[in-house]
C-alpha cells in the first residue's frame, strides 16, 4: 500500500488539485468534474487528501511542541529569518505576518478542501460500501484538521463545500461551538453508520479505520467538555473499544516495545492507530524531519546533508526523563526520543549535541526520510483512559493498570495505590507520563491547553530553563491571549472585516 497509495496520491495532486490556489484564502474555484467520473478517481482524491497532511505536518511541530516546555530554539542572537520565526513561536511573541503560521493555516485549509471535494463527488461511486468508506475517510480527515485548527486558533472559517471567491471574501469566522459541532458530527456519522473498516485491509495500511475515528472522538470529548458532562462520559467506552481493537493490552509485555514503535522496518505495527505516512526514494513524499531536526555540522555522522537543528529538546525535558528512571534502569523512551551526543568517525571523538531523534531515519537526499508520524497510538489511548477513569472515579485498580502498563514498557518502576492514593496524585502522575510517552509527537501543547495549564507551565519553564537567562533581554511571561495563534495577515488583507484574535 505504501508505495501504491503514495504514488497515486502524488499524481492526483497534479491532475486534479495542482491548479488550486489556496495560498491566500480557504476556498477553491477549480473543479475536477471532467476527471472524477468513477470510484477509482474518487479513491485518488481520497489519497490526495491523505498526502495533503504532509504540508500540515511540516509546520505542526513549530506550532505545538516548540511552544511547550518540551523543546525550544537552539541558539540566540542569530540574524537568520528562520531563527527569528522560531524565536517568536518559542517565546510567544508571534506576529500576524509569521510565515510558518500562515503556511500551516493554508496547508490545513488546502487539505480540508480536498476532503470536501471527496464528499462532493461521492455520487459517482456505485458500490455503497465503497462510497461509505470514502465518505468516512474524508470526514475523518476533515475532523482531524478542524480539531487542530480550533485548538490553535479558536474560531476559524467553517468550509464544507466549494466556495467561490466573491463569497469567500466576505466570510467570517465561525464560533468554536460550530466548529466542534462539525467535528463531532463527522466522527459520530462515521461511527453510527459504520463507514470505516475495523482494520485496514492488506495493501491499505495507513487509511483511517473505526478505532481511529473512535479514538479521535474520545479526545475531542475530553478536550471540549467538562468532567462529568454527558459528552465527557462517553469518552470512556470509546477508549475501551479502541484498546479492545488493539488486542486489549493489560501489561507492558502486551505492547510493542517502545524502540520498535517508530522503526522503519516495523511500520503500521499494532501500536499505531493512525499515522501520517511518508515514503523515501525521491518521489516527493519523504519525511522532512531528519533534515529539520538533525544536529548541525554533524559531518554525516548522524544524518547526511545540512540539517537545521530545529525543535531542540529542553533541559527540562531531559531532566524529566533522567528523574523518571535510575542509572541502572533508565527510562527507555529517552534514548528513542532524543540524543545527547554522537560519535565522529573521522576524528574518533564523541561530540556533545542534543536533538530530537524520534523521527530521524537514514536518508540519501535531504528532506526525504522514511519514518511515519503517529497521530494516534495505543500509548496515547491507554493514558487517556487512565486519566478519564481517575477523573470520573478516582485512582481505581483499572486506572492504575493502564498507567503502569505504559511505565512497564518504559522499564521504570510502577506505582502502587500507596504512591497515588488520591485523585490529585494520580492526575499529576498521568500528566507526567503523557509528557514522556508522547514527547516530540506534537501532543504536549494540546495537553497543556486541555488541562488549562499552558500559561503556568510555559512561564515556569521560562523561569527555570537556563537558556533564557542567557538572553540579552528578559524573556517575558506569556498571558492567556497568547495561547491562541493570530489569524494570518494575508487573511485580514483579503477581508478587513475578519475579527483578529485578541492581543494581536
C-alpha positions as CSV (number, residue, x, y, z in Angstrom):
1,X,0.0,0.0,0.0
2,X,2.6,2.5,1.0
3,X,4.2,2.7,-2.5
4,X,1.0,2.4,-4.5
5,X,-1.1,4.8,-2.3
6,X,1.6,7.4,-2.3
7,X,2.4,7.4,-6.0
8,X,-1.2,7.7,-6.9
9,X,-1.6,10.5,-4.4
10,X,1.3,12.3,-6.0
11,X,-0.3,12.0,-9.4
12,X,-3.8,13.2,-8.2
13,X,-2.3,16.3,-6.7
14,X,-1.0,17.2,-10.2
15,X,-4.1,16.1,-12.2
16,X,-6.9,17.4,-10.1
17,X,-5.6,19.7,-7.4
18,X,-2.4,21.2,-8.7
19,X,-4.1,24.4,-10.1
20,X,-6.0,25.2,-6.9
21,X,-4.8,28.5,-5.4
22,X,-5.3,28.0,-1.7
23,X,-2.4,30.2,-0.7
24,X,-4.5,33.2,0.2
25,X,-7.9,32.0,1.4
26,X,-9.7,28.8,2.3
27,X,-11.6,28.3,-1.0
28,X,-11.1,26.8,-4.4
29,X,-12.9,27.6,-7.7
30,X,-11.2,24.7,-9.5
31,X,-13.5,21.7,-10.2
32,X,-12.4,18.3,-11.2
33,X,-15.7,17.4,-13.0
34,X,-14.0,16.1,-16.1
35,X,-11.7,13.8,-14.1
36,X,-13.9,12.5,-11.3
37,X,-16.2,10.2,-13.2
38,X,-15.9,6.9,-11.3
39,X,-14.9,5.3,-8.0
40,X,-11.3,5.0,-9.0
41,X,-11.0,8.8,-9.4
42,X,-12.7,9.4,-6.1
43,X,-10.2,7.0,-4.5
44,X,-7.4,9.1,-6.0
45,X,-9.0,12.2,-4.4
46,X,-9.1,10.4,-1.0
47,X,-5.4,9.5,-1.3
48,X,-4.6,13.1,-2.3
49,X,-6.3,14.2,0.9
50,X,-4.1,11.9,3.0
51,X,-1.0,13.3,1.3
52,X,-2.2,16.8,1.9
53,X,-1.3,16.1,5.6
54,X,2.4,16.3,4.6
55,X,2.3,20.1,4.3
56,X,0.4,20.4,7.5
57,X,2.9,18.3,9.4
58,X,5.9,20.2,8.1
59,X,5.0,23.1,10.4
60,X,2.9,21.4,13.1
61,X,5.9,20.8,15.5
62,X,6.6,24.5,15.4
63,X,3.0,25.5,16.4
64,X,2.8,22.8,19.1
65,X,5.9,21.1,20.6
66,X,8.1,24.2,20.2
67,X,5.6,26.4,22.1
68,X,5.6,23.9,25.0
69,X,8.2,23.1,27.6
70,X,9.4,20.1,25.7
71,X,11.6,21.8,23.1
72,X,13.0,25.3,22.4
73,X,15.1,27.2,20.0
74,X,18.7,26.1,20.0
75,X,20.6,29.4,19.8
76,X,20.0,33.1,20.5
77,X,21.3,36.1,18.7
78,X,21.2,34.7,15.2
79,X,20.0,37.0,12.4
80,X,18.6,34.3,10.2
81,X,15.0,34.6,9.3
82,X,14.2,31.1,10.4
83,X,15.7,31.7,13.8
84,X,13.6,34.8,14.2
85,X,10.5,32.8,13.3
86,X,11.4,30.1,15.8
87,X,12.1,32.6,18.5
88,X,8.6,34.1,18.1
89,X,6.9,30.7,18.4
90,X,9.3,29.7,21.2
91,X,8.6,32.8,23.3
92,X,5.0,33.6,22.4
93,X,5.9,36.8,20.5
94,X,4.2,35.7,17.3
95,X,3.2,38.4,14.8
96,X,0.3,38.3,12.3
97,X,2.8,38.1,9.5
98,X,4.5,34.9,10.8
99,X,5.3,32.9,7.7
100,X,5.1,29.4,9.3
101,X,1.8,30.2,11.0
102,X,0.4,31.3,7.6
103,X,1.8,28.2,5.9
104,X,0.2,25.9,8.4
105,X,-3.1,27.7,8.1
106,X,-3.0,27.4,4.3
107,X,-1.9,23.8,4.3
108,X,-4.8,22.8,6.7
109,X,-7.4,24.5,4.6
110,X,-5.9,23.0,1.4
111,X,-6.3,19.6,2.9
112,X,-9.8,20.4,4.1
113,X,-10.7,21.5,0.5
114,X,-9.5,18.1,-0.7
115,X,-11.7,16.3,1.8
116,X,-14.7,18.4,0.8
117,X,-14.0,17.5,-2.9
118,X,-14.2,13.8,-2.0
119,X,-17.6,14.3,-0.3
120,X,-18.9,16.3,-3.3
121,X,-18.2,13.6,-5.8
122,X,-19.5,10.6,-3.9
123,X,-22.5,10.1,-6.2
124,X,-20.2,8.6,-8.9
125,X,-19.3,5.7,-6.6
126,X,-21.8,3.0,-7.2
127,X,-20.8,0.4,-4.5
128,X,-22.5,1.6,-1.2
129,X,-19.8,0.1,1.0
130,X,-17.0,1.7,-1.0
131,X,-18.9,5.0,-1.1
132,X,-19.4,4.9,2.7
133,X,-15.7,4.3,3.2
134,X,-14.6,7.2,1.0
135,X,-17.1,9.5,2.8
136,X,-15.8,8.2,6.2
137,X,-12.2,8.8,5.3
138,X,-12.9,12.3,4.1
139,X,-14.9,13.2,7.2
140,X,-12.3,11.7,9.5
141,X,-9.5,13.7,7.9
142,X,-11.7,16.9,7.9
143,X,-12.5,16.4,11.6
144,X,-8.8,15.9,12.4
145,X,-7.8,19.0,10.6
146,X,-10.5,21.1,12.1
147,X,-9.8,19.8,15.6
148,X,-6.2,21.1,15.3
149,X,-7.4,24.4,13.8
150,X,-9.9,25.1,16.5
151,X,-7.5,24.3,19.3
152,X,-4.8,26.5,17.7
153,X,-6.9,29.5,16.7
154,X,-10.3,29.2,18.3
155,X,-13.0,30.5,15.9
156,X,-12.0,29.7,12.3
157,X,-13.6,29.6,8.9
158,X,-16.1,26.7,8.5
159,X,-15.8,25.5,5.0
160,X,-17.7,22.3,4.0
161,X,-18.1,22.9,0.2
162,X,-16.5,24.6,-2.7
163,X,-16.8,28.3,-2.1
164,X,-16.3,31.0,-4.8
165,X,-14.0,33.9,-4.5
166,X,-16.7,36.6,-4.1
167,X,-18.4,34.6,-1.3
168,X,-15.2,33.7,0.4
169,X,-14.0,37.3,0.6
170,X,-16.9,38.1,2.9
171,X,-16.8,35.0,5.1
172,X,-16.5,35.4,8.8
173,X,-15.0,33.1,11.4
174,X,-17.5,30.6,12.9
175,X,-17.9,30.2,16.6
176,X,-15.9,27.4,18.4
177,X,-19.3,25.7,19.1
178,X,-20.0,25.4,15.4
179,X,-16.5,24.0,14.6
180,X,-16.9,21.4,17.3
181,X,-20.4,20.6,16.0
182,X,-18.9,19.8,12.6
183,X,-16.1,17.7,14.1
184,X,-18.4,15.7,16.4
185,X,-21.0,15.3,13.6
186,X,-18.4,14.0,11.2
187,X,-17.0,11.5,13.7
188,X,-20.4,10.4,15.0
189,X,-21.6,9.8,11.5
190,X,-18.6,7.5,10.8
191,X,-19.3,5.5,14.0
192,X,-23.1,5.4,13.8
193,X,-23.1,4.4,10.1
194,X,-20.1,2.1,10.4
195,X,-18.4,3.8,7.5
196,X,-14.9,2.6,8.0
197,X,-13.4,-0.9,8.4
198,X,-12.3,-2.1,11.8
199,X,-8.8,-2.8,10.5
200,X,-7.0,-1.9,7.3
201,X,-7.0,-4.5,4.6
202,X,-3.7,-5.7,3.3
203,X,-2.4,-3.1,1.0
204,X,-4.4,-0.3,2.6
205,X,-2.4,0.2,5.8
206,X,-2.5,3.8,6.8
207,X,-6.1,4.5,5.8
208,X,-8.5,5.6,8.5
209,X,-10.3,2.9,10.5
210,X,-13.1,2.7,13.0
211,X,-10.7,2.7,16.0
212,X,-9.1,5.9,14.7
213,X,-12.4,7.6,14.5
214,X,-13.4,6.5,18.0
215,X,-10.0,7.5,19.4
216,X,-10.2,10.9,17.9
217,X,-13.8,11.4,19.1
218,X,-12.8,10.4,22.6
219,X,-10.0,13.0,22.6
220,X,-12.4,15.6,21.2
221,X,-14.8,14.9,24.1
222,X,-12.1,15.1,26.7
223,X,-10.9,18.4,25.2
224,X,-14.2,20.1,24.7
225,X,-16.3,19.1,27.7
226,X,-16.1,19.3,31.5
227,X,-15.5,16.2,33.6
228,X,-18.8,14.6,34.4
229,X,-20.7,16.1,31.5
230,X,-22.7,13.7,29.2
231,X,-20.2,14.0,26.4
232,X,-17.1,13.6,28.5
233,X,-18.6,10.4,30.0
234,X,-18.9,9.0,26.5
235,X,-15.1,9.0,26.1
236,X,-14.6,6.0,28.3
237,X,-16.4,3.5,26.2
238,X,-14.8,4.8,23.1
239,X,-11.3,4.5,24.5
240,X,-12.0,1.0,25.8
241,X,-13.3,0.0,22.4
242,X,-10.1,1.3,20.8
243,X,-7.9,-0.7,23.2
244,X,-10.0,-3.8,22.6
245,X,-9.3,-3.4,18.8
246,X,-5.6,-3.2,19.7
247,X,-5.8,-6.6,21.4
248,X,-6.9,-5.3,24.9
249,X,-3.4,-4.9,26.3
250,X,-3.1,-5.3,30.1
251,X,0.6,-5.1,30.7
252,X,3.8,-3.7,29.2
253,X,4.5,-7.2,27.8
254,X,1.4,-6.9,25.6
255,X,2.6,-3.7,23.9
256,X,5.0,-3.1,21.1
257,X,8.5,-2.3,22.6
258,X,9.0,1.4,22.6
259,X,12.0,1.4,20.3
260,X,10.0,-0.7,17.7
261,X,7.1,1.7,17.5
262,X,8.9,4.1,15.3
263,X,11.2,1.7,13.4
264,X,11.1,1.9,9.6
265,X,11.1,-1.9,9.3
266,X,8.1,-2.1,11.6
267,X,5.7,0.5,10.1
268,X,2.0,0.4,10.9
269,X,2.5,-2.0,13.8
270,X,-0.2,-2.8,16.2
271,X,0.7,0.3,18.4
272,X,-0.2,2.6,15.5
273,X,-3.9,3.6,15.2
274,X,-3.4,6.4,12.7
275,X,-0.3,8.0,11.2
276,X,0.8,10.3,8.5
277,X,2.8,8.1,6.2
278,X,6.0,9.0,4.4
279,X,7.9,7.3,1.5
280,X,11.5,8.0,0.8
281,X,13.1,7.5,-2.6
282,X,13.0,10.9,-4.3
283,X,9.3,10.7,-5.2
284,X,8.3,13.9,-3.4
285,X,6.7,12.0,-0.4
286,X,9.6,11.7,2.0
287,X,9.7,12.9,5.6
288,X,11.5,16.2,6.2
289,X,12.1,15.8,9.9
290,X,15.6,14.3,9.7
291,X,16.7,17.4,7.9
292,X,14.7,19.7,10.1
293,X,15.7,18.2,13.5
294,X,19.1,16.6,12.9
295,X,22.2,18.2,14.5
296,X,24.0,20.8,12.5
297,X,27.5,20.2,11.2
298,X,27.5,16.5,12.1
299,X,29.7,15.5,9.2
300,X,27.1,12.9,8.0
301,X,27.7,11.0,11.3
302,X,24.1,11.4,12.3
303,X,22.3,12.3,9.1
304,X,23.6,13.4,5.7
305,X,23.3,16.9,4.3
306,X,22.9,20.2,6.2
307,X,20.3,19.6,8.9
308,X,18.7,22.6,10.6
309,X,18.8,21.5,14.3
310,X,15.3,22.9,14.9
311,X,13.0,21.7,17.7
312,X,15.8,21.4,20.3
313,X,14.9,19.3,23.4
314,X,14.8,21.4,26.5
315,X,16.9,20.9,29.7
316,X,13.5,20.5,31.4
317,X,12.5,17.5,29.2
318,X,15.9,15.9,29.6
319,X,15.7,16.3,33.4
320,X,12.2,14.8,33.4
321,X,13.5,11.7,31.6
322,X,16.5,11.4,33.9
323,X,14.4,11.8,37.0
324,X,11.9,9.2,35.9
325,X,14.5,6.3,35.9
326,X,17.7,5.3,37.6
327,X,21.2,4.9,36.4
328,X,20.6,1.1,36.5
329,X,17.2,1.3,34.9
330,X,16.9,4.4,32.8
331,X,13.6,5.4,31.1
332,X,13.8,3.5,27.7
333,X,11.9,6.2,26.0
334,X,14.7,8.8,26.4
335,X,17.1,7.0,24.0
336,X,14.4,6.8,21.4
337,X,13.1,10.4,21.8
338,X,16.4,12.4,22.0
339,X,20.1,12.1,21.7
340,X,22.8,14.0,23.6
341,X,25.9,13.1,21.6
342,X,27.3,11.3,18.5
343,X,30.5,9.6,17.5
344,X,32.5,11.3,14.8
345,X,34.0,8.5,12.8
346,X,36.6,10.9,11.2
347,X,38.1,12.3,14.4
348,X,37.3,9.4,16.6
349,X,35.8,11.7,19.2
350,X,32.4,11.9,20.8
351,X,30.7,15.2,20.1
352,X,28.1,16.6,22.5
353,X,25.0,17.6,20.8
354,X,21.3,17.3,21.6
355,X,18.5,16.7,19.1
356,X,15.0,15.2,18.7
357,X,15.8,11.7,17.3
358,X,12.4,10.0,17.3
359,X,11.7,10.8,13.6
360,X,15.2,10.6,12.2
361,X,16.0,7.8,9.7
362,X,18.9,7.4,7.3
363,X,18.5,9.5,4.1
364,X,20.3,9.8,0.8
365,X,18.6,13.1,-0.1
366,X,17.7,15.9,2.2
367,X,14.0,16.1,3.3
368,X,13.4,12.5,2.1
369,X,13.1,10.3,5.2
370,X,11.0,7.2,5.6
371,X,9.6,7.4,9.1
372,X,5.9,7.8,9.5
373,X,4.5,10.2,12.1
374,X,1.9,8.7,14.5
375,X,-1.2,10.9,15.1
376,X,-2.9,8.4,17.4
377,X,-1.4,5.3,19.0
378,X,-2.1,2.8,21.8
379,X,0.1,4.5,24.4
380,X,-1.8,7.7,23.9
381,X,-5.2,6.0,24.2
382,X,-4.2,4.0,27.3
383,X,-3.1,7.1,29.2
384,X,-6.2,9.0,28.1
385,X,-8.3,6.1,29.6
386,X,-6.3,6.1,32.8
387,X,-6.9,9.9,33.0
388,X,-10.6,9.5,32.2
389,X,-11.1,6.8,34.9
390,X,-9.3,8.8,37.5
391,X,-11.3,12.0,36.7
392,X,-14.6,10.2,36.8
393,X,-14.0,7.5,39.5
394,X,-10.7,8.2,41.2
395,X,-7.5,6.1,41.1
396,X,-9.1,2.7,40.6
397,X,-7.2,-0.5,40.0
398,X,-8.1,-0.3,36.3
399,X,-6.7,3.2,36.0
400,X,-3.5,2.1,37.8
401,X,-3.2,-0.9,35.4
402,X,-3.3,1.3,32.3
403,X,-0.8,3.8,33.8
404,X,1.6,1.1,34.9
405,X,1.3,-0.7,31.6
406,X,3.0,2.2,30.0
407,X,5.6,2.5,32.7
408,X,6.4,-1.2,32.4
409,X,7.1,-0.8,28.7
410,X,9.4,2.2,29.6
411,X,11.4,0.0,32.0
412,X,10.7,2.2,35.0
413,X,9.2,1.4,38.5
414,X,5.5,1.1,38.6
415,X,3.2,2.9,41.0
416,X,1.3,1.4,43.9
417,X,-2.0,2.6,45.4
418,X,0.0,4.0,48.3
419,X,2.1,6.1,45.9
420,X,-1.0,7.5,44.2
421,X,-3.6,7.5,46.9
422,X,-5.6,10.5,45.7
423,X,-7.2,11.7,42.5
424,X,-4.8,14.7,42.6
425,X,-1.6,12.5,42.9
426,X,-2.8,10.2,40.1
427,X,-3.7,13.1,37.9
428,X,-0.2,14.6,38.3
429,X,1.4,11.1,37.6
430,X,-0.6,10.5,34.4
431,X,0.2,14.0,33.2
432,X,3.9,13.4,33.7
433,X,3.6,10.1,31.9
434,X,1.9,11.6,28.9
435,X,4.7,14.1,28.6
436,X,7.4,11.4,28.5
437,X,5.4,8.9,26.5
438,X,4.5,11.3,23.8
439,X,7.4,13.7,23.8
440,X,8.2,15.2,20.4
441,X,5.0,13.9,18.9
442,X,3.2,17.3,18.9
443,X,0.9,16.3,21.8
444,X,2.3,18.3,24.7
445,X,0.9,21.7,23.8
446,X,-2.6,20.3,23.2
447,X,-2.5,18.5,26.5
448,X,-1.4,21.7,28.3
449,X,-4.3,23.6,26.7
450,X,-6.7,20.8,27.5
451,X,-5.7,20.8,31.2
452,X,-5.7,24.6,31.4
453,X,-2.1,24.7,32.4
454,X,-0.4,26.1,29.3
455,X,0.4,29.6,30.6
456,X,1.6,28.4,34.0
457,X,3.7,25.6,32.6
458,X,5.4,27.8,29.9
459,X,6.1,30.7,32.4
460,X,7.6,28.3,34.9
461,X,9.7,26.9,32.0
462,X,10.9,30.3,31.0
463,X,11.9,31.0,34.6
464,X,13.8,27.7,35.1
465,X,15.4,27.0,31.8
466,X,19.0,28.3,31.9
467,X,18.9,29.1,28.2
468,X,16.5,32.0,28.7
469,X,18.6,33.6,31.4
470,X,21.4,34.0,29.0
471,X,19.5,36.3,26.6
472,X,20.5,39.9,26.1
473,X,16.9,40.8,27.1
474,X,14.4,39.4,29.5
475,X,12.0,36.8,28.1
476,X,8.6,37.9,29.2
477,X,5.9,35.7,30.6
478,X,3.1,34.8,28.3
479,X,-0.6,35.7,29.0
480,X,-3.8,33.7,28.3
481,X,-4.4,35.5,25.0
482,X,-1.1,34.2,23.6
483,X,-2.3,30.6,23.8
484,X,-4.2,31.1,20.6
485,X,-2.4,32.0,17.3
486,X,-3.1,35.1,15.3
487,X,-5.2,35.0,12.1
488,X,-2.6,35.4,9.3
489,X,-2.4,39.0,8.0
490,X,-3.0,37.7,4.4
491,X,-6.5,36.7,5.5
492,X,-7.2,40.1,7.1
493,X,-5.9,41.8,3.9
494,X,-8.4,40.0,1.8
495,X,-11.3,40.7,4.2
496,X,-10.5,43.5,6.7
497,X,-13.8,42.7,8.5
498,X,-12.5,39.4,9.7
499,X,-12.0,39.5,13.5
500,X,-8.5,39.1,14.7
501,X,-7.8,37.2,17.9
502,X,-7.4,39.5,21.0
503,X,-4.0,40.8,21.7
504,X,-2.8,40.7,18.1
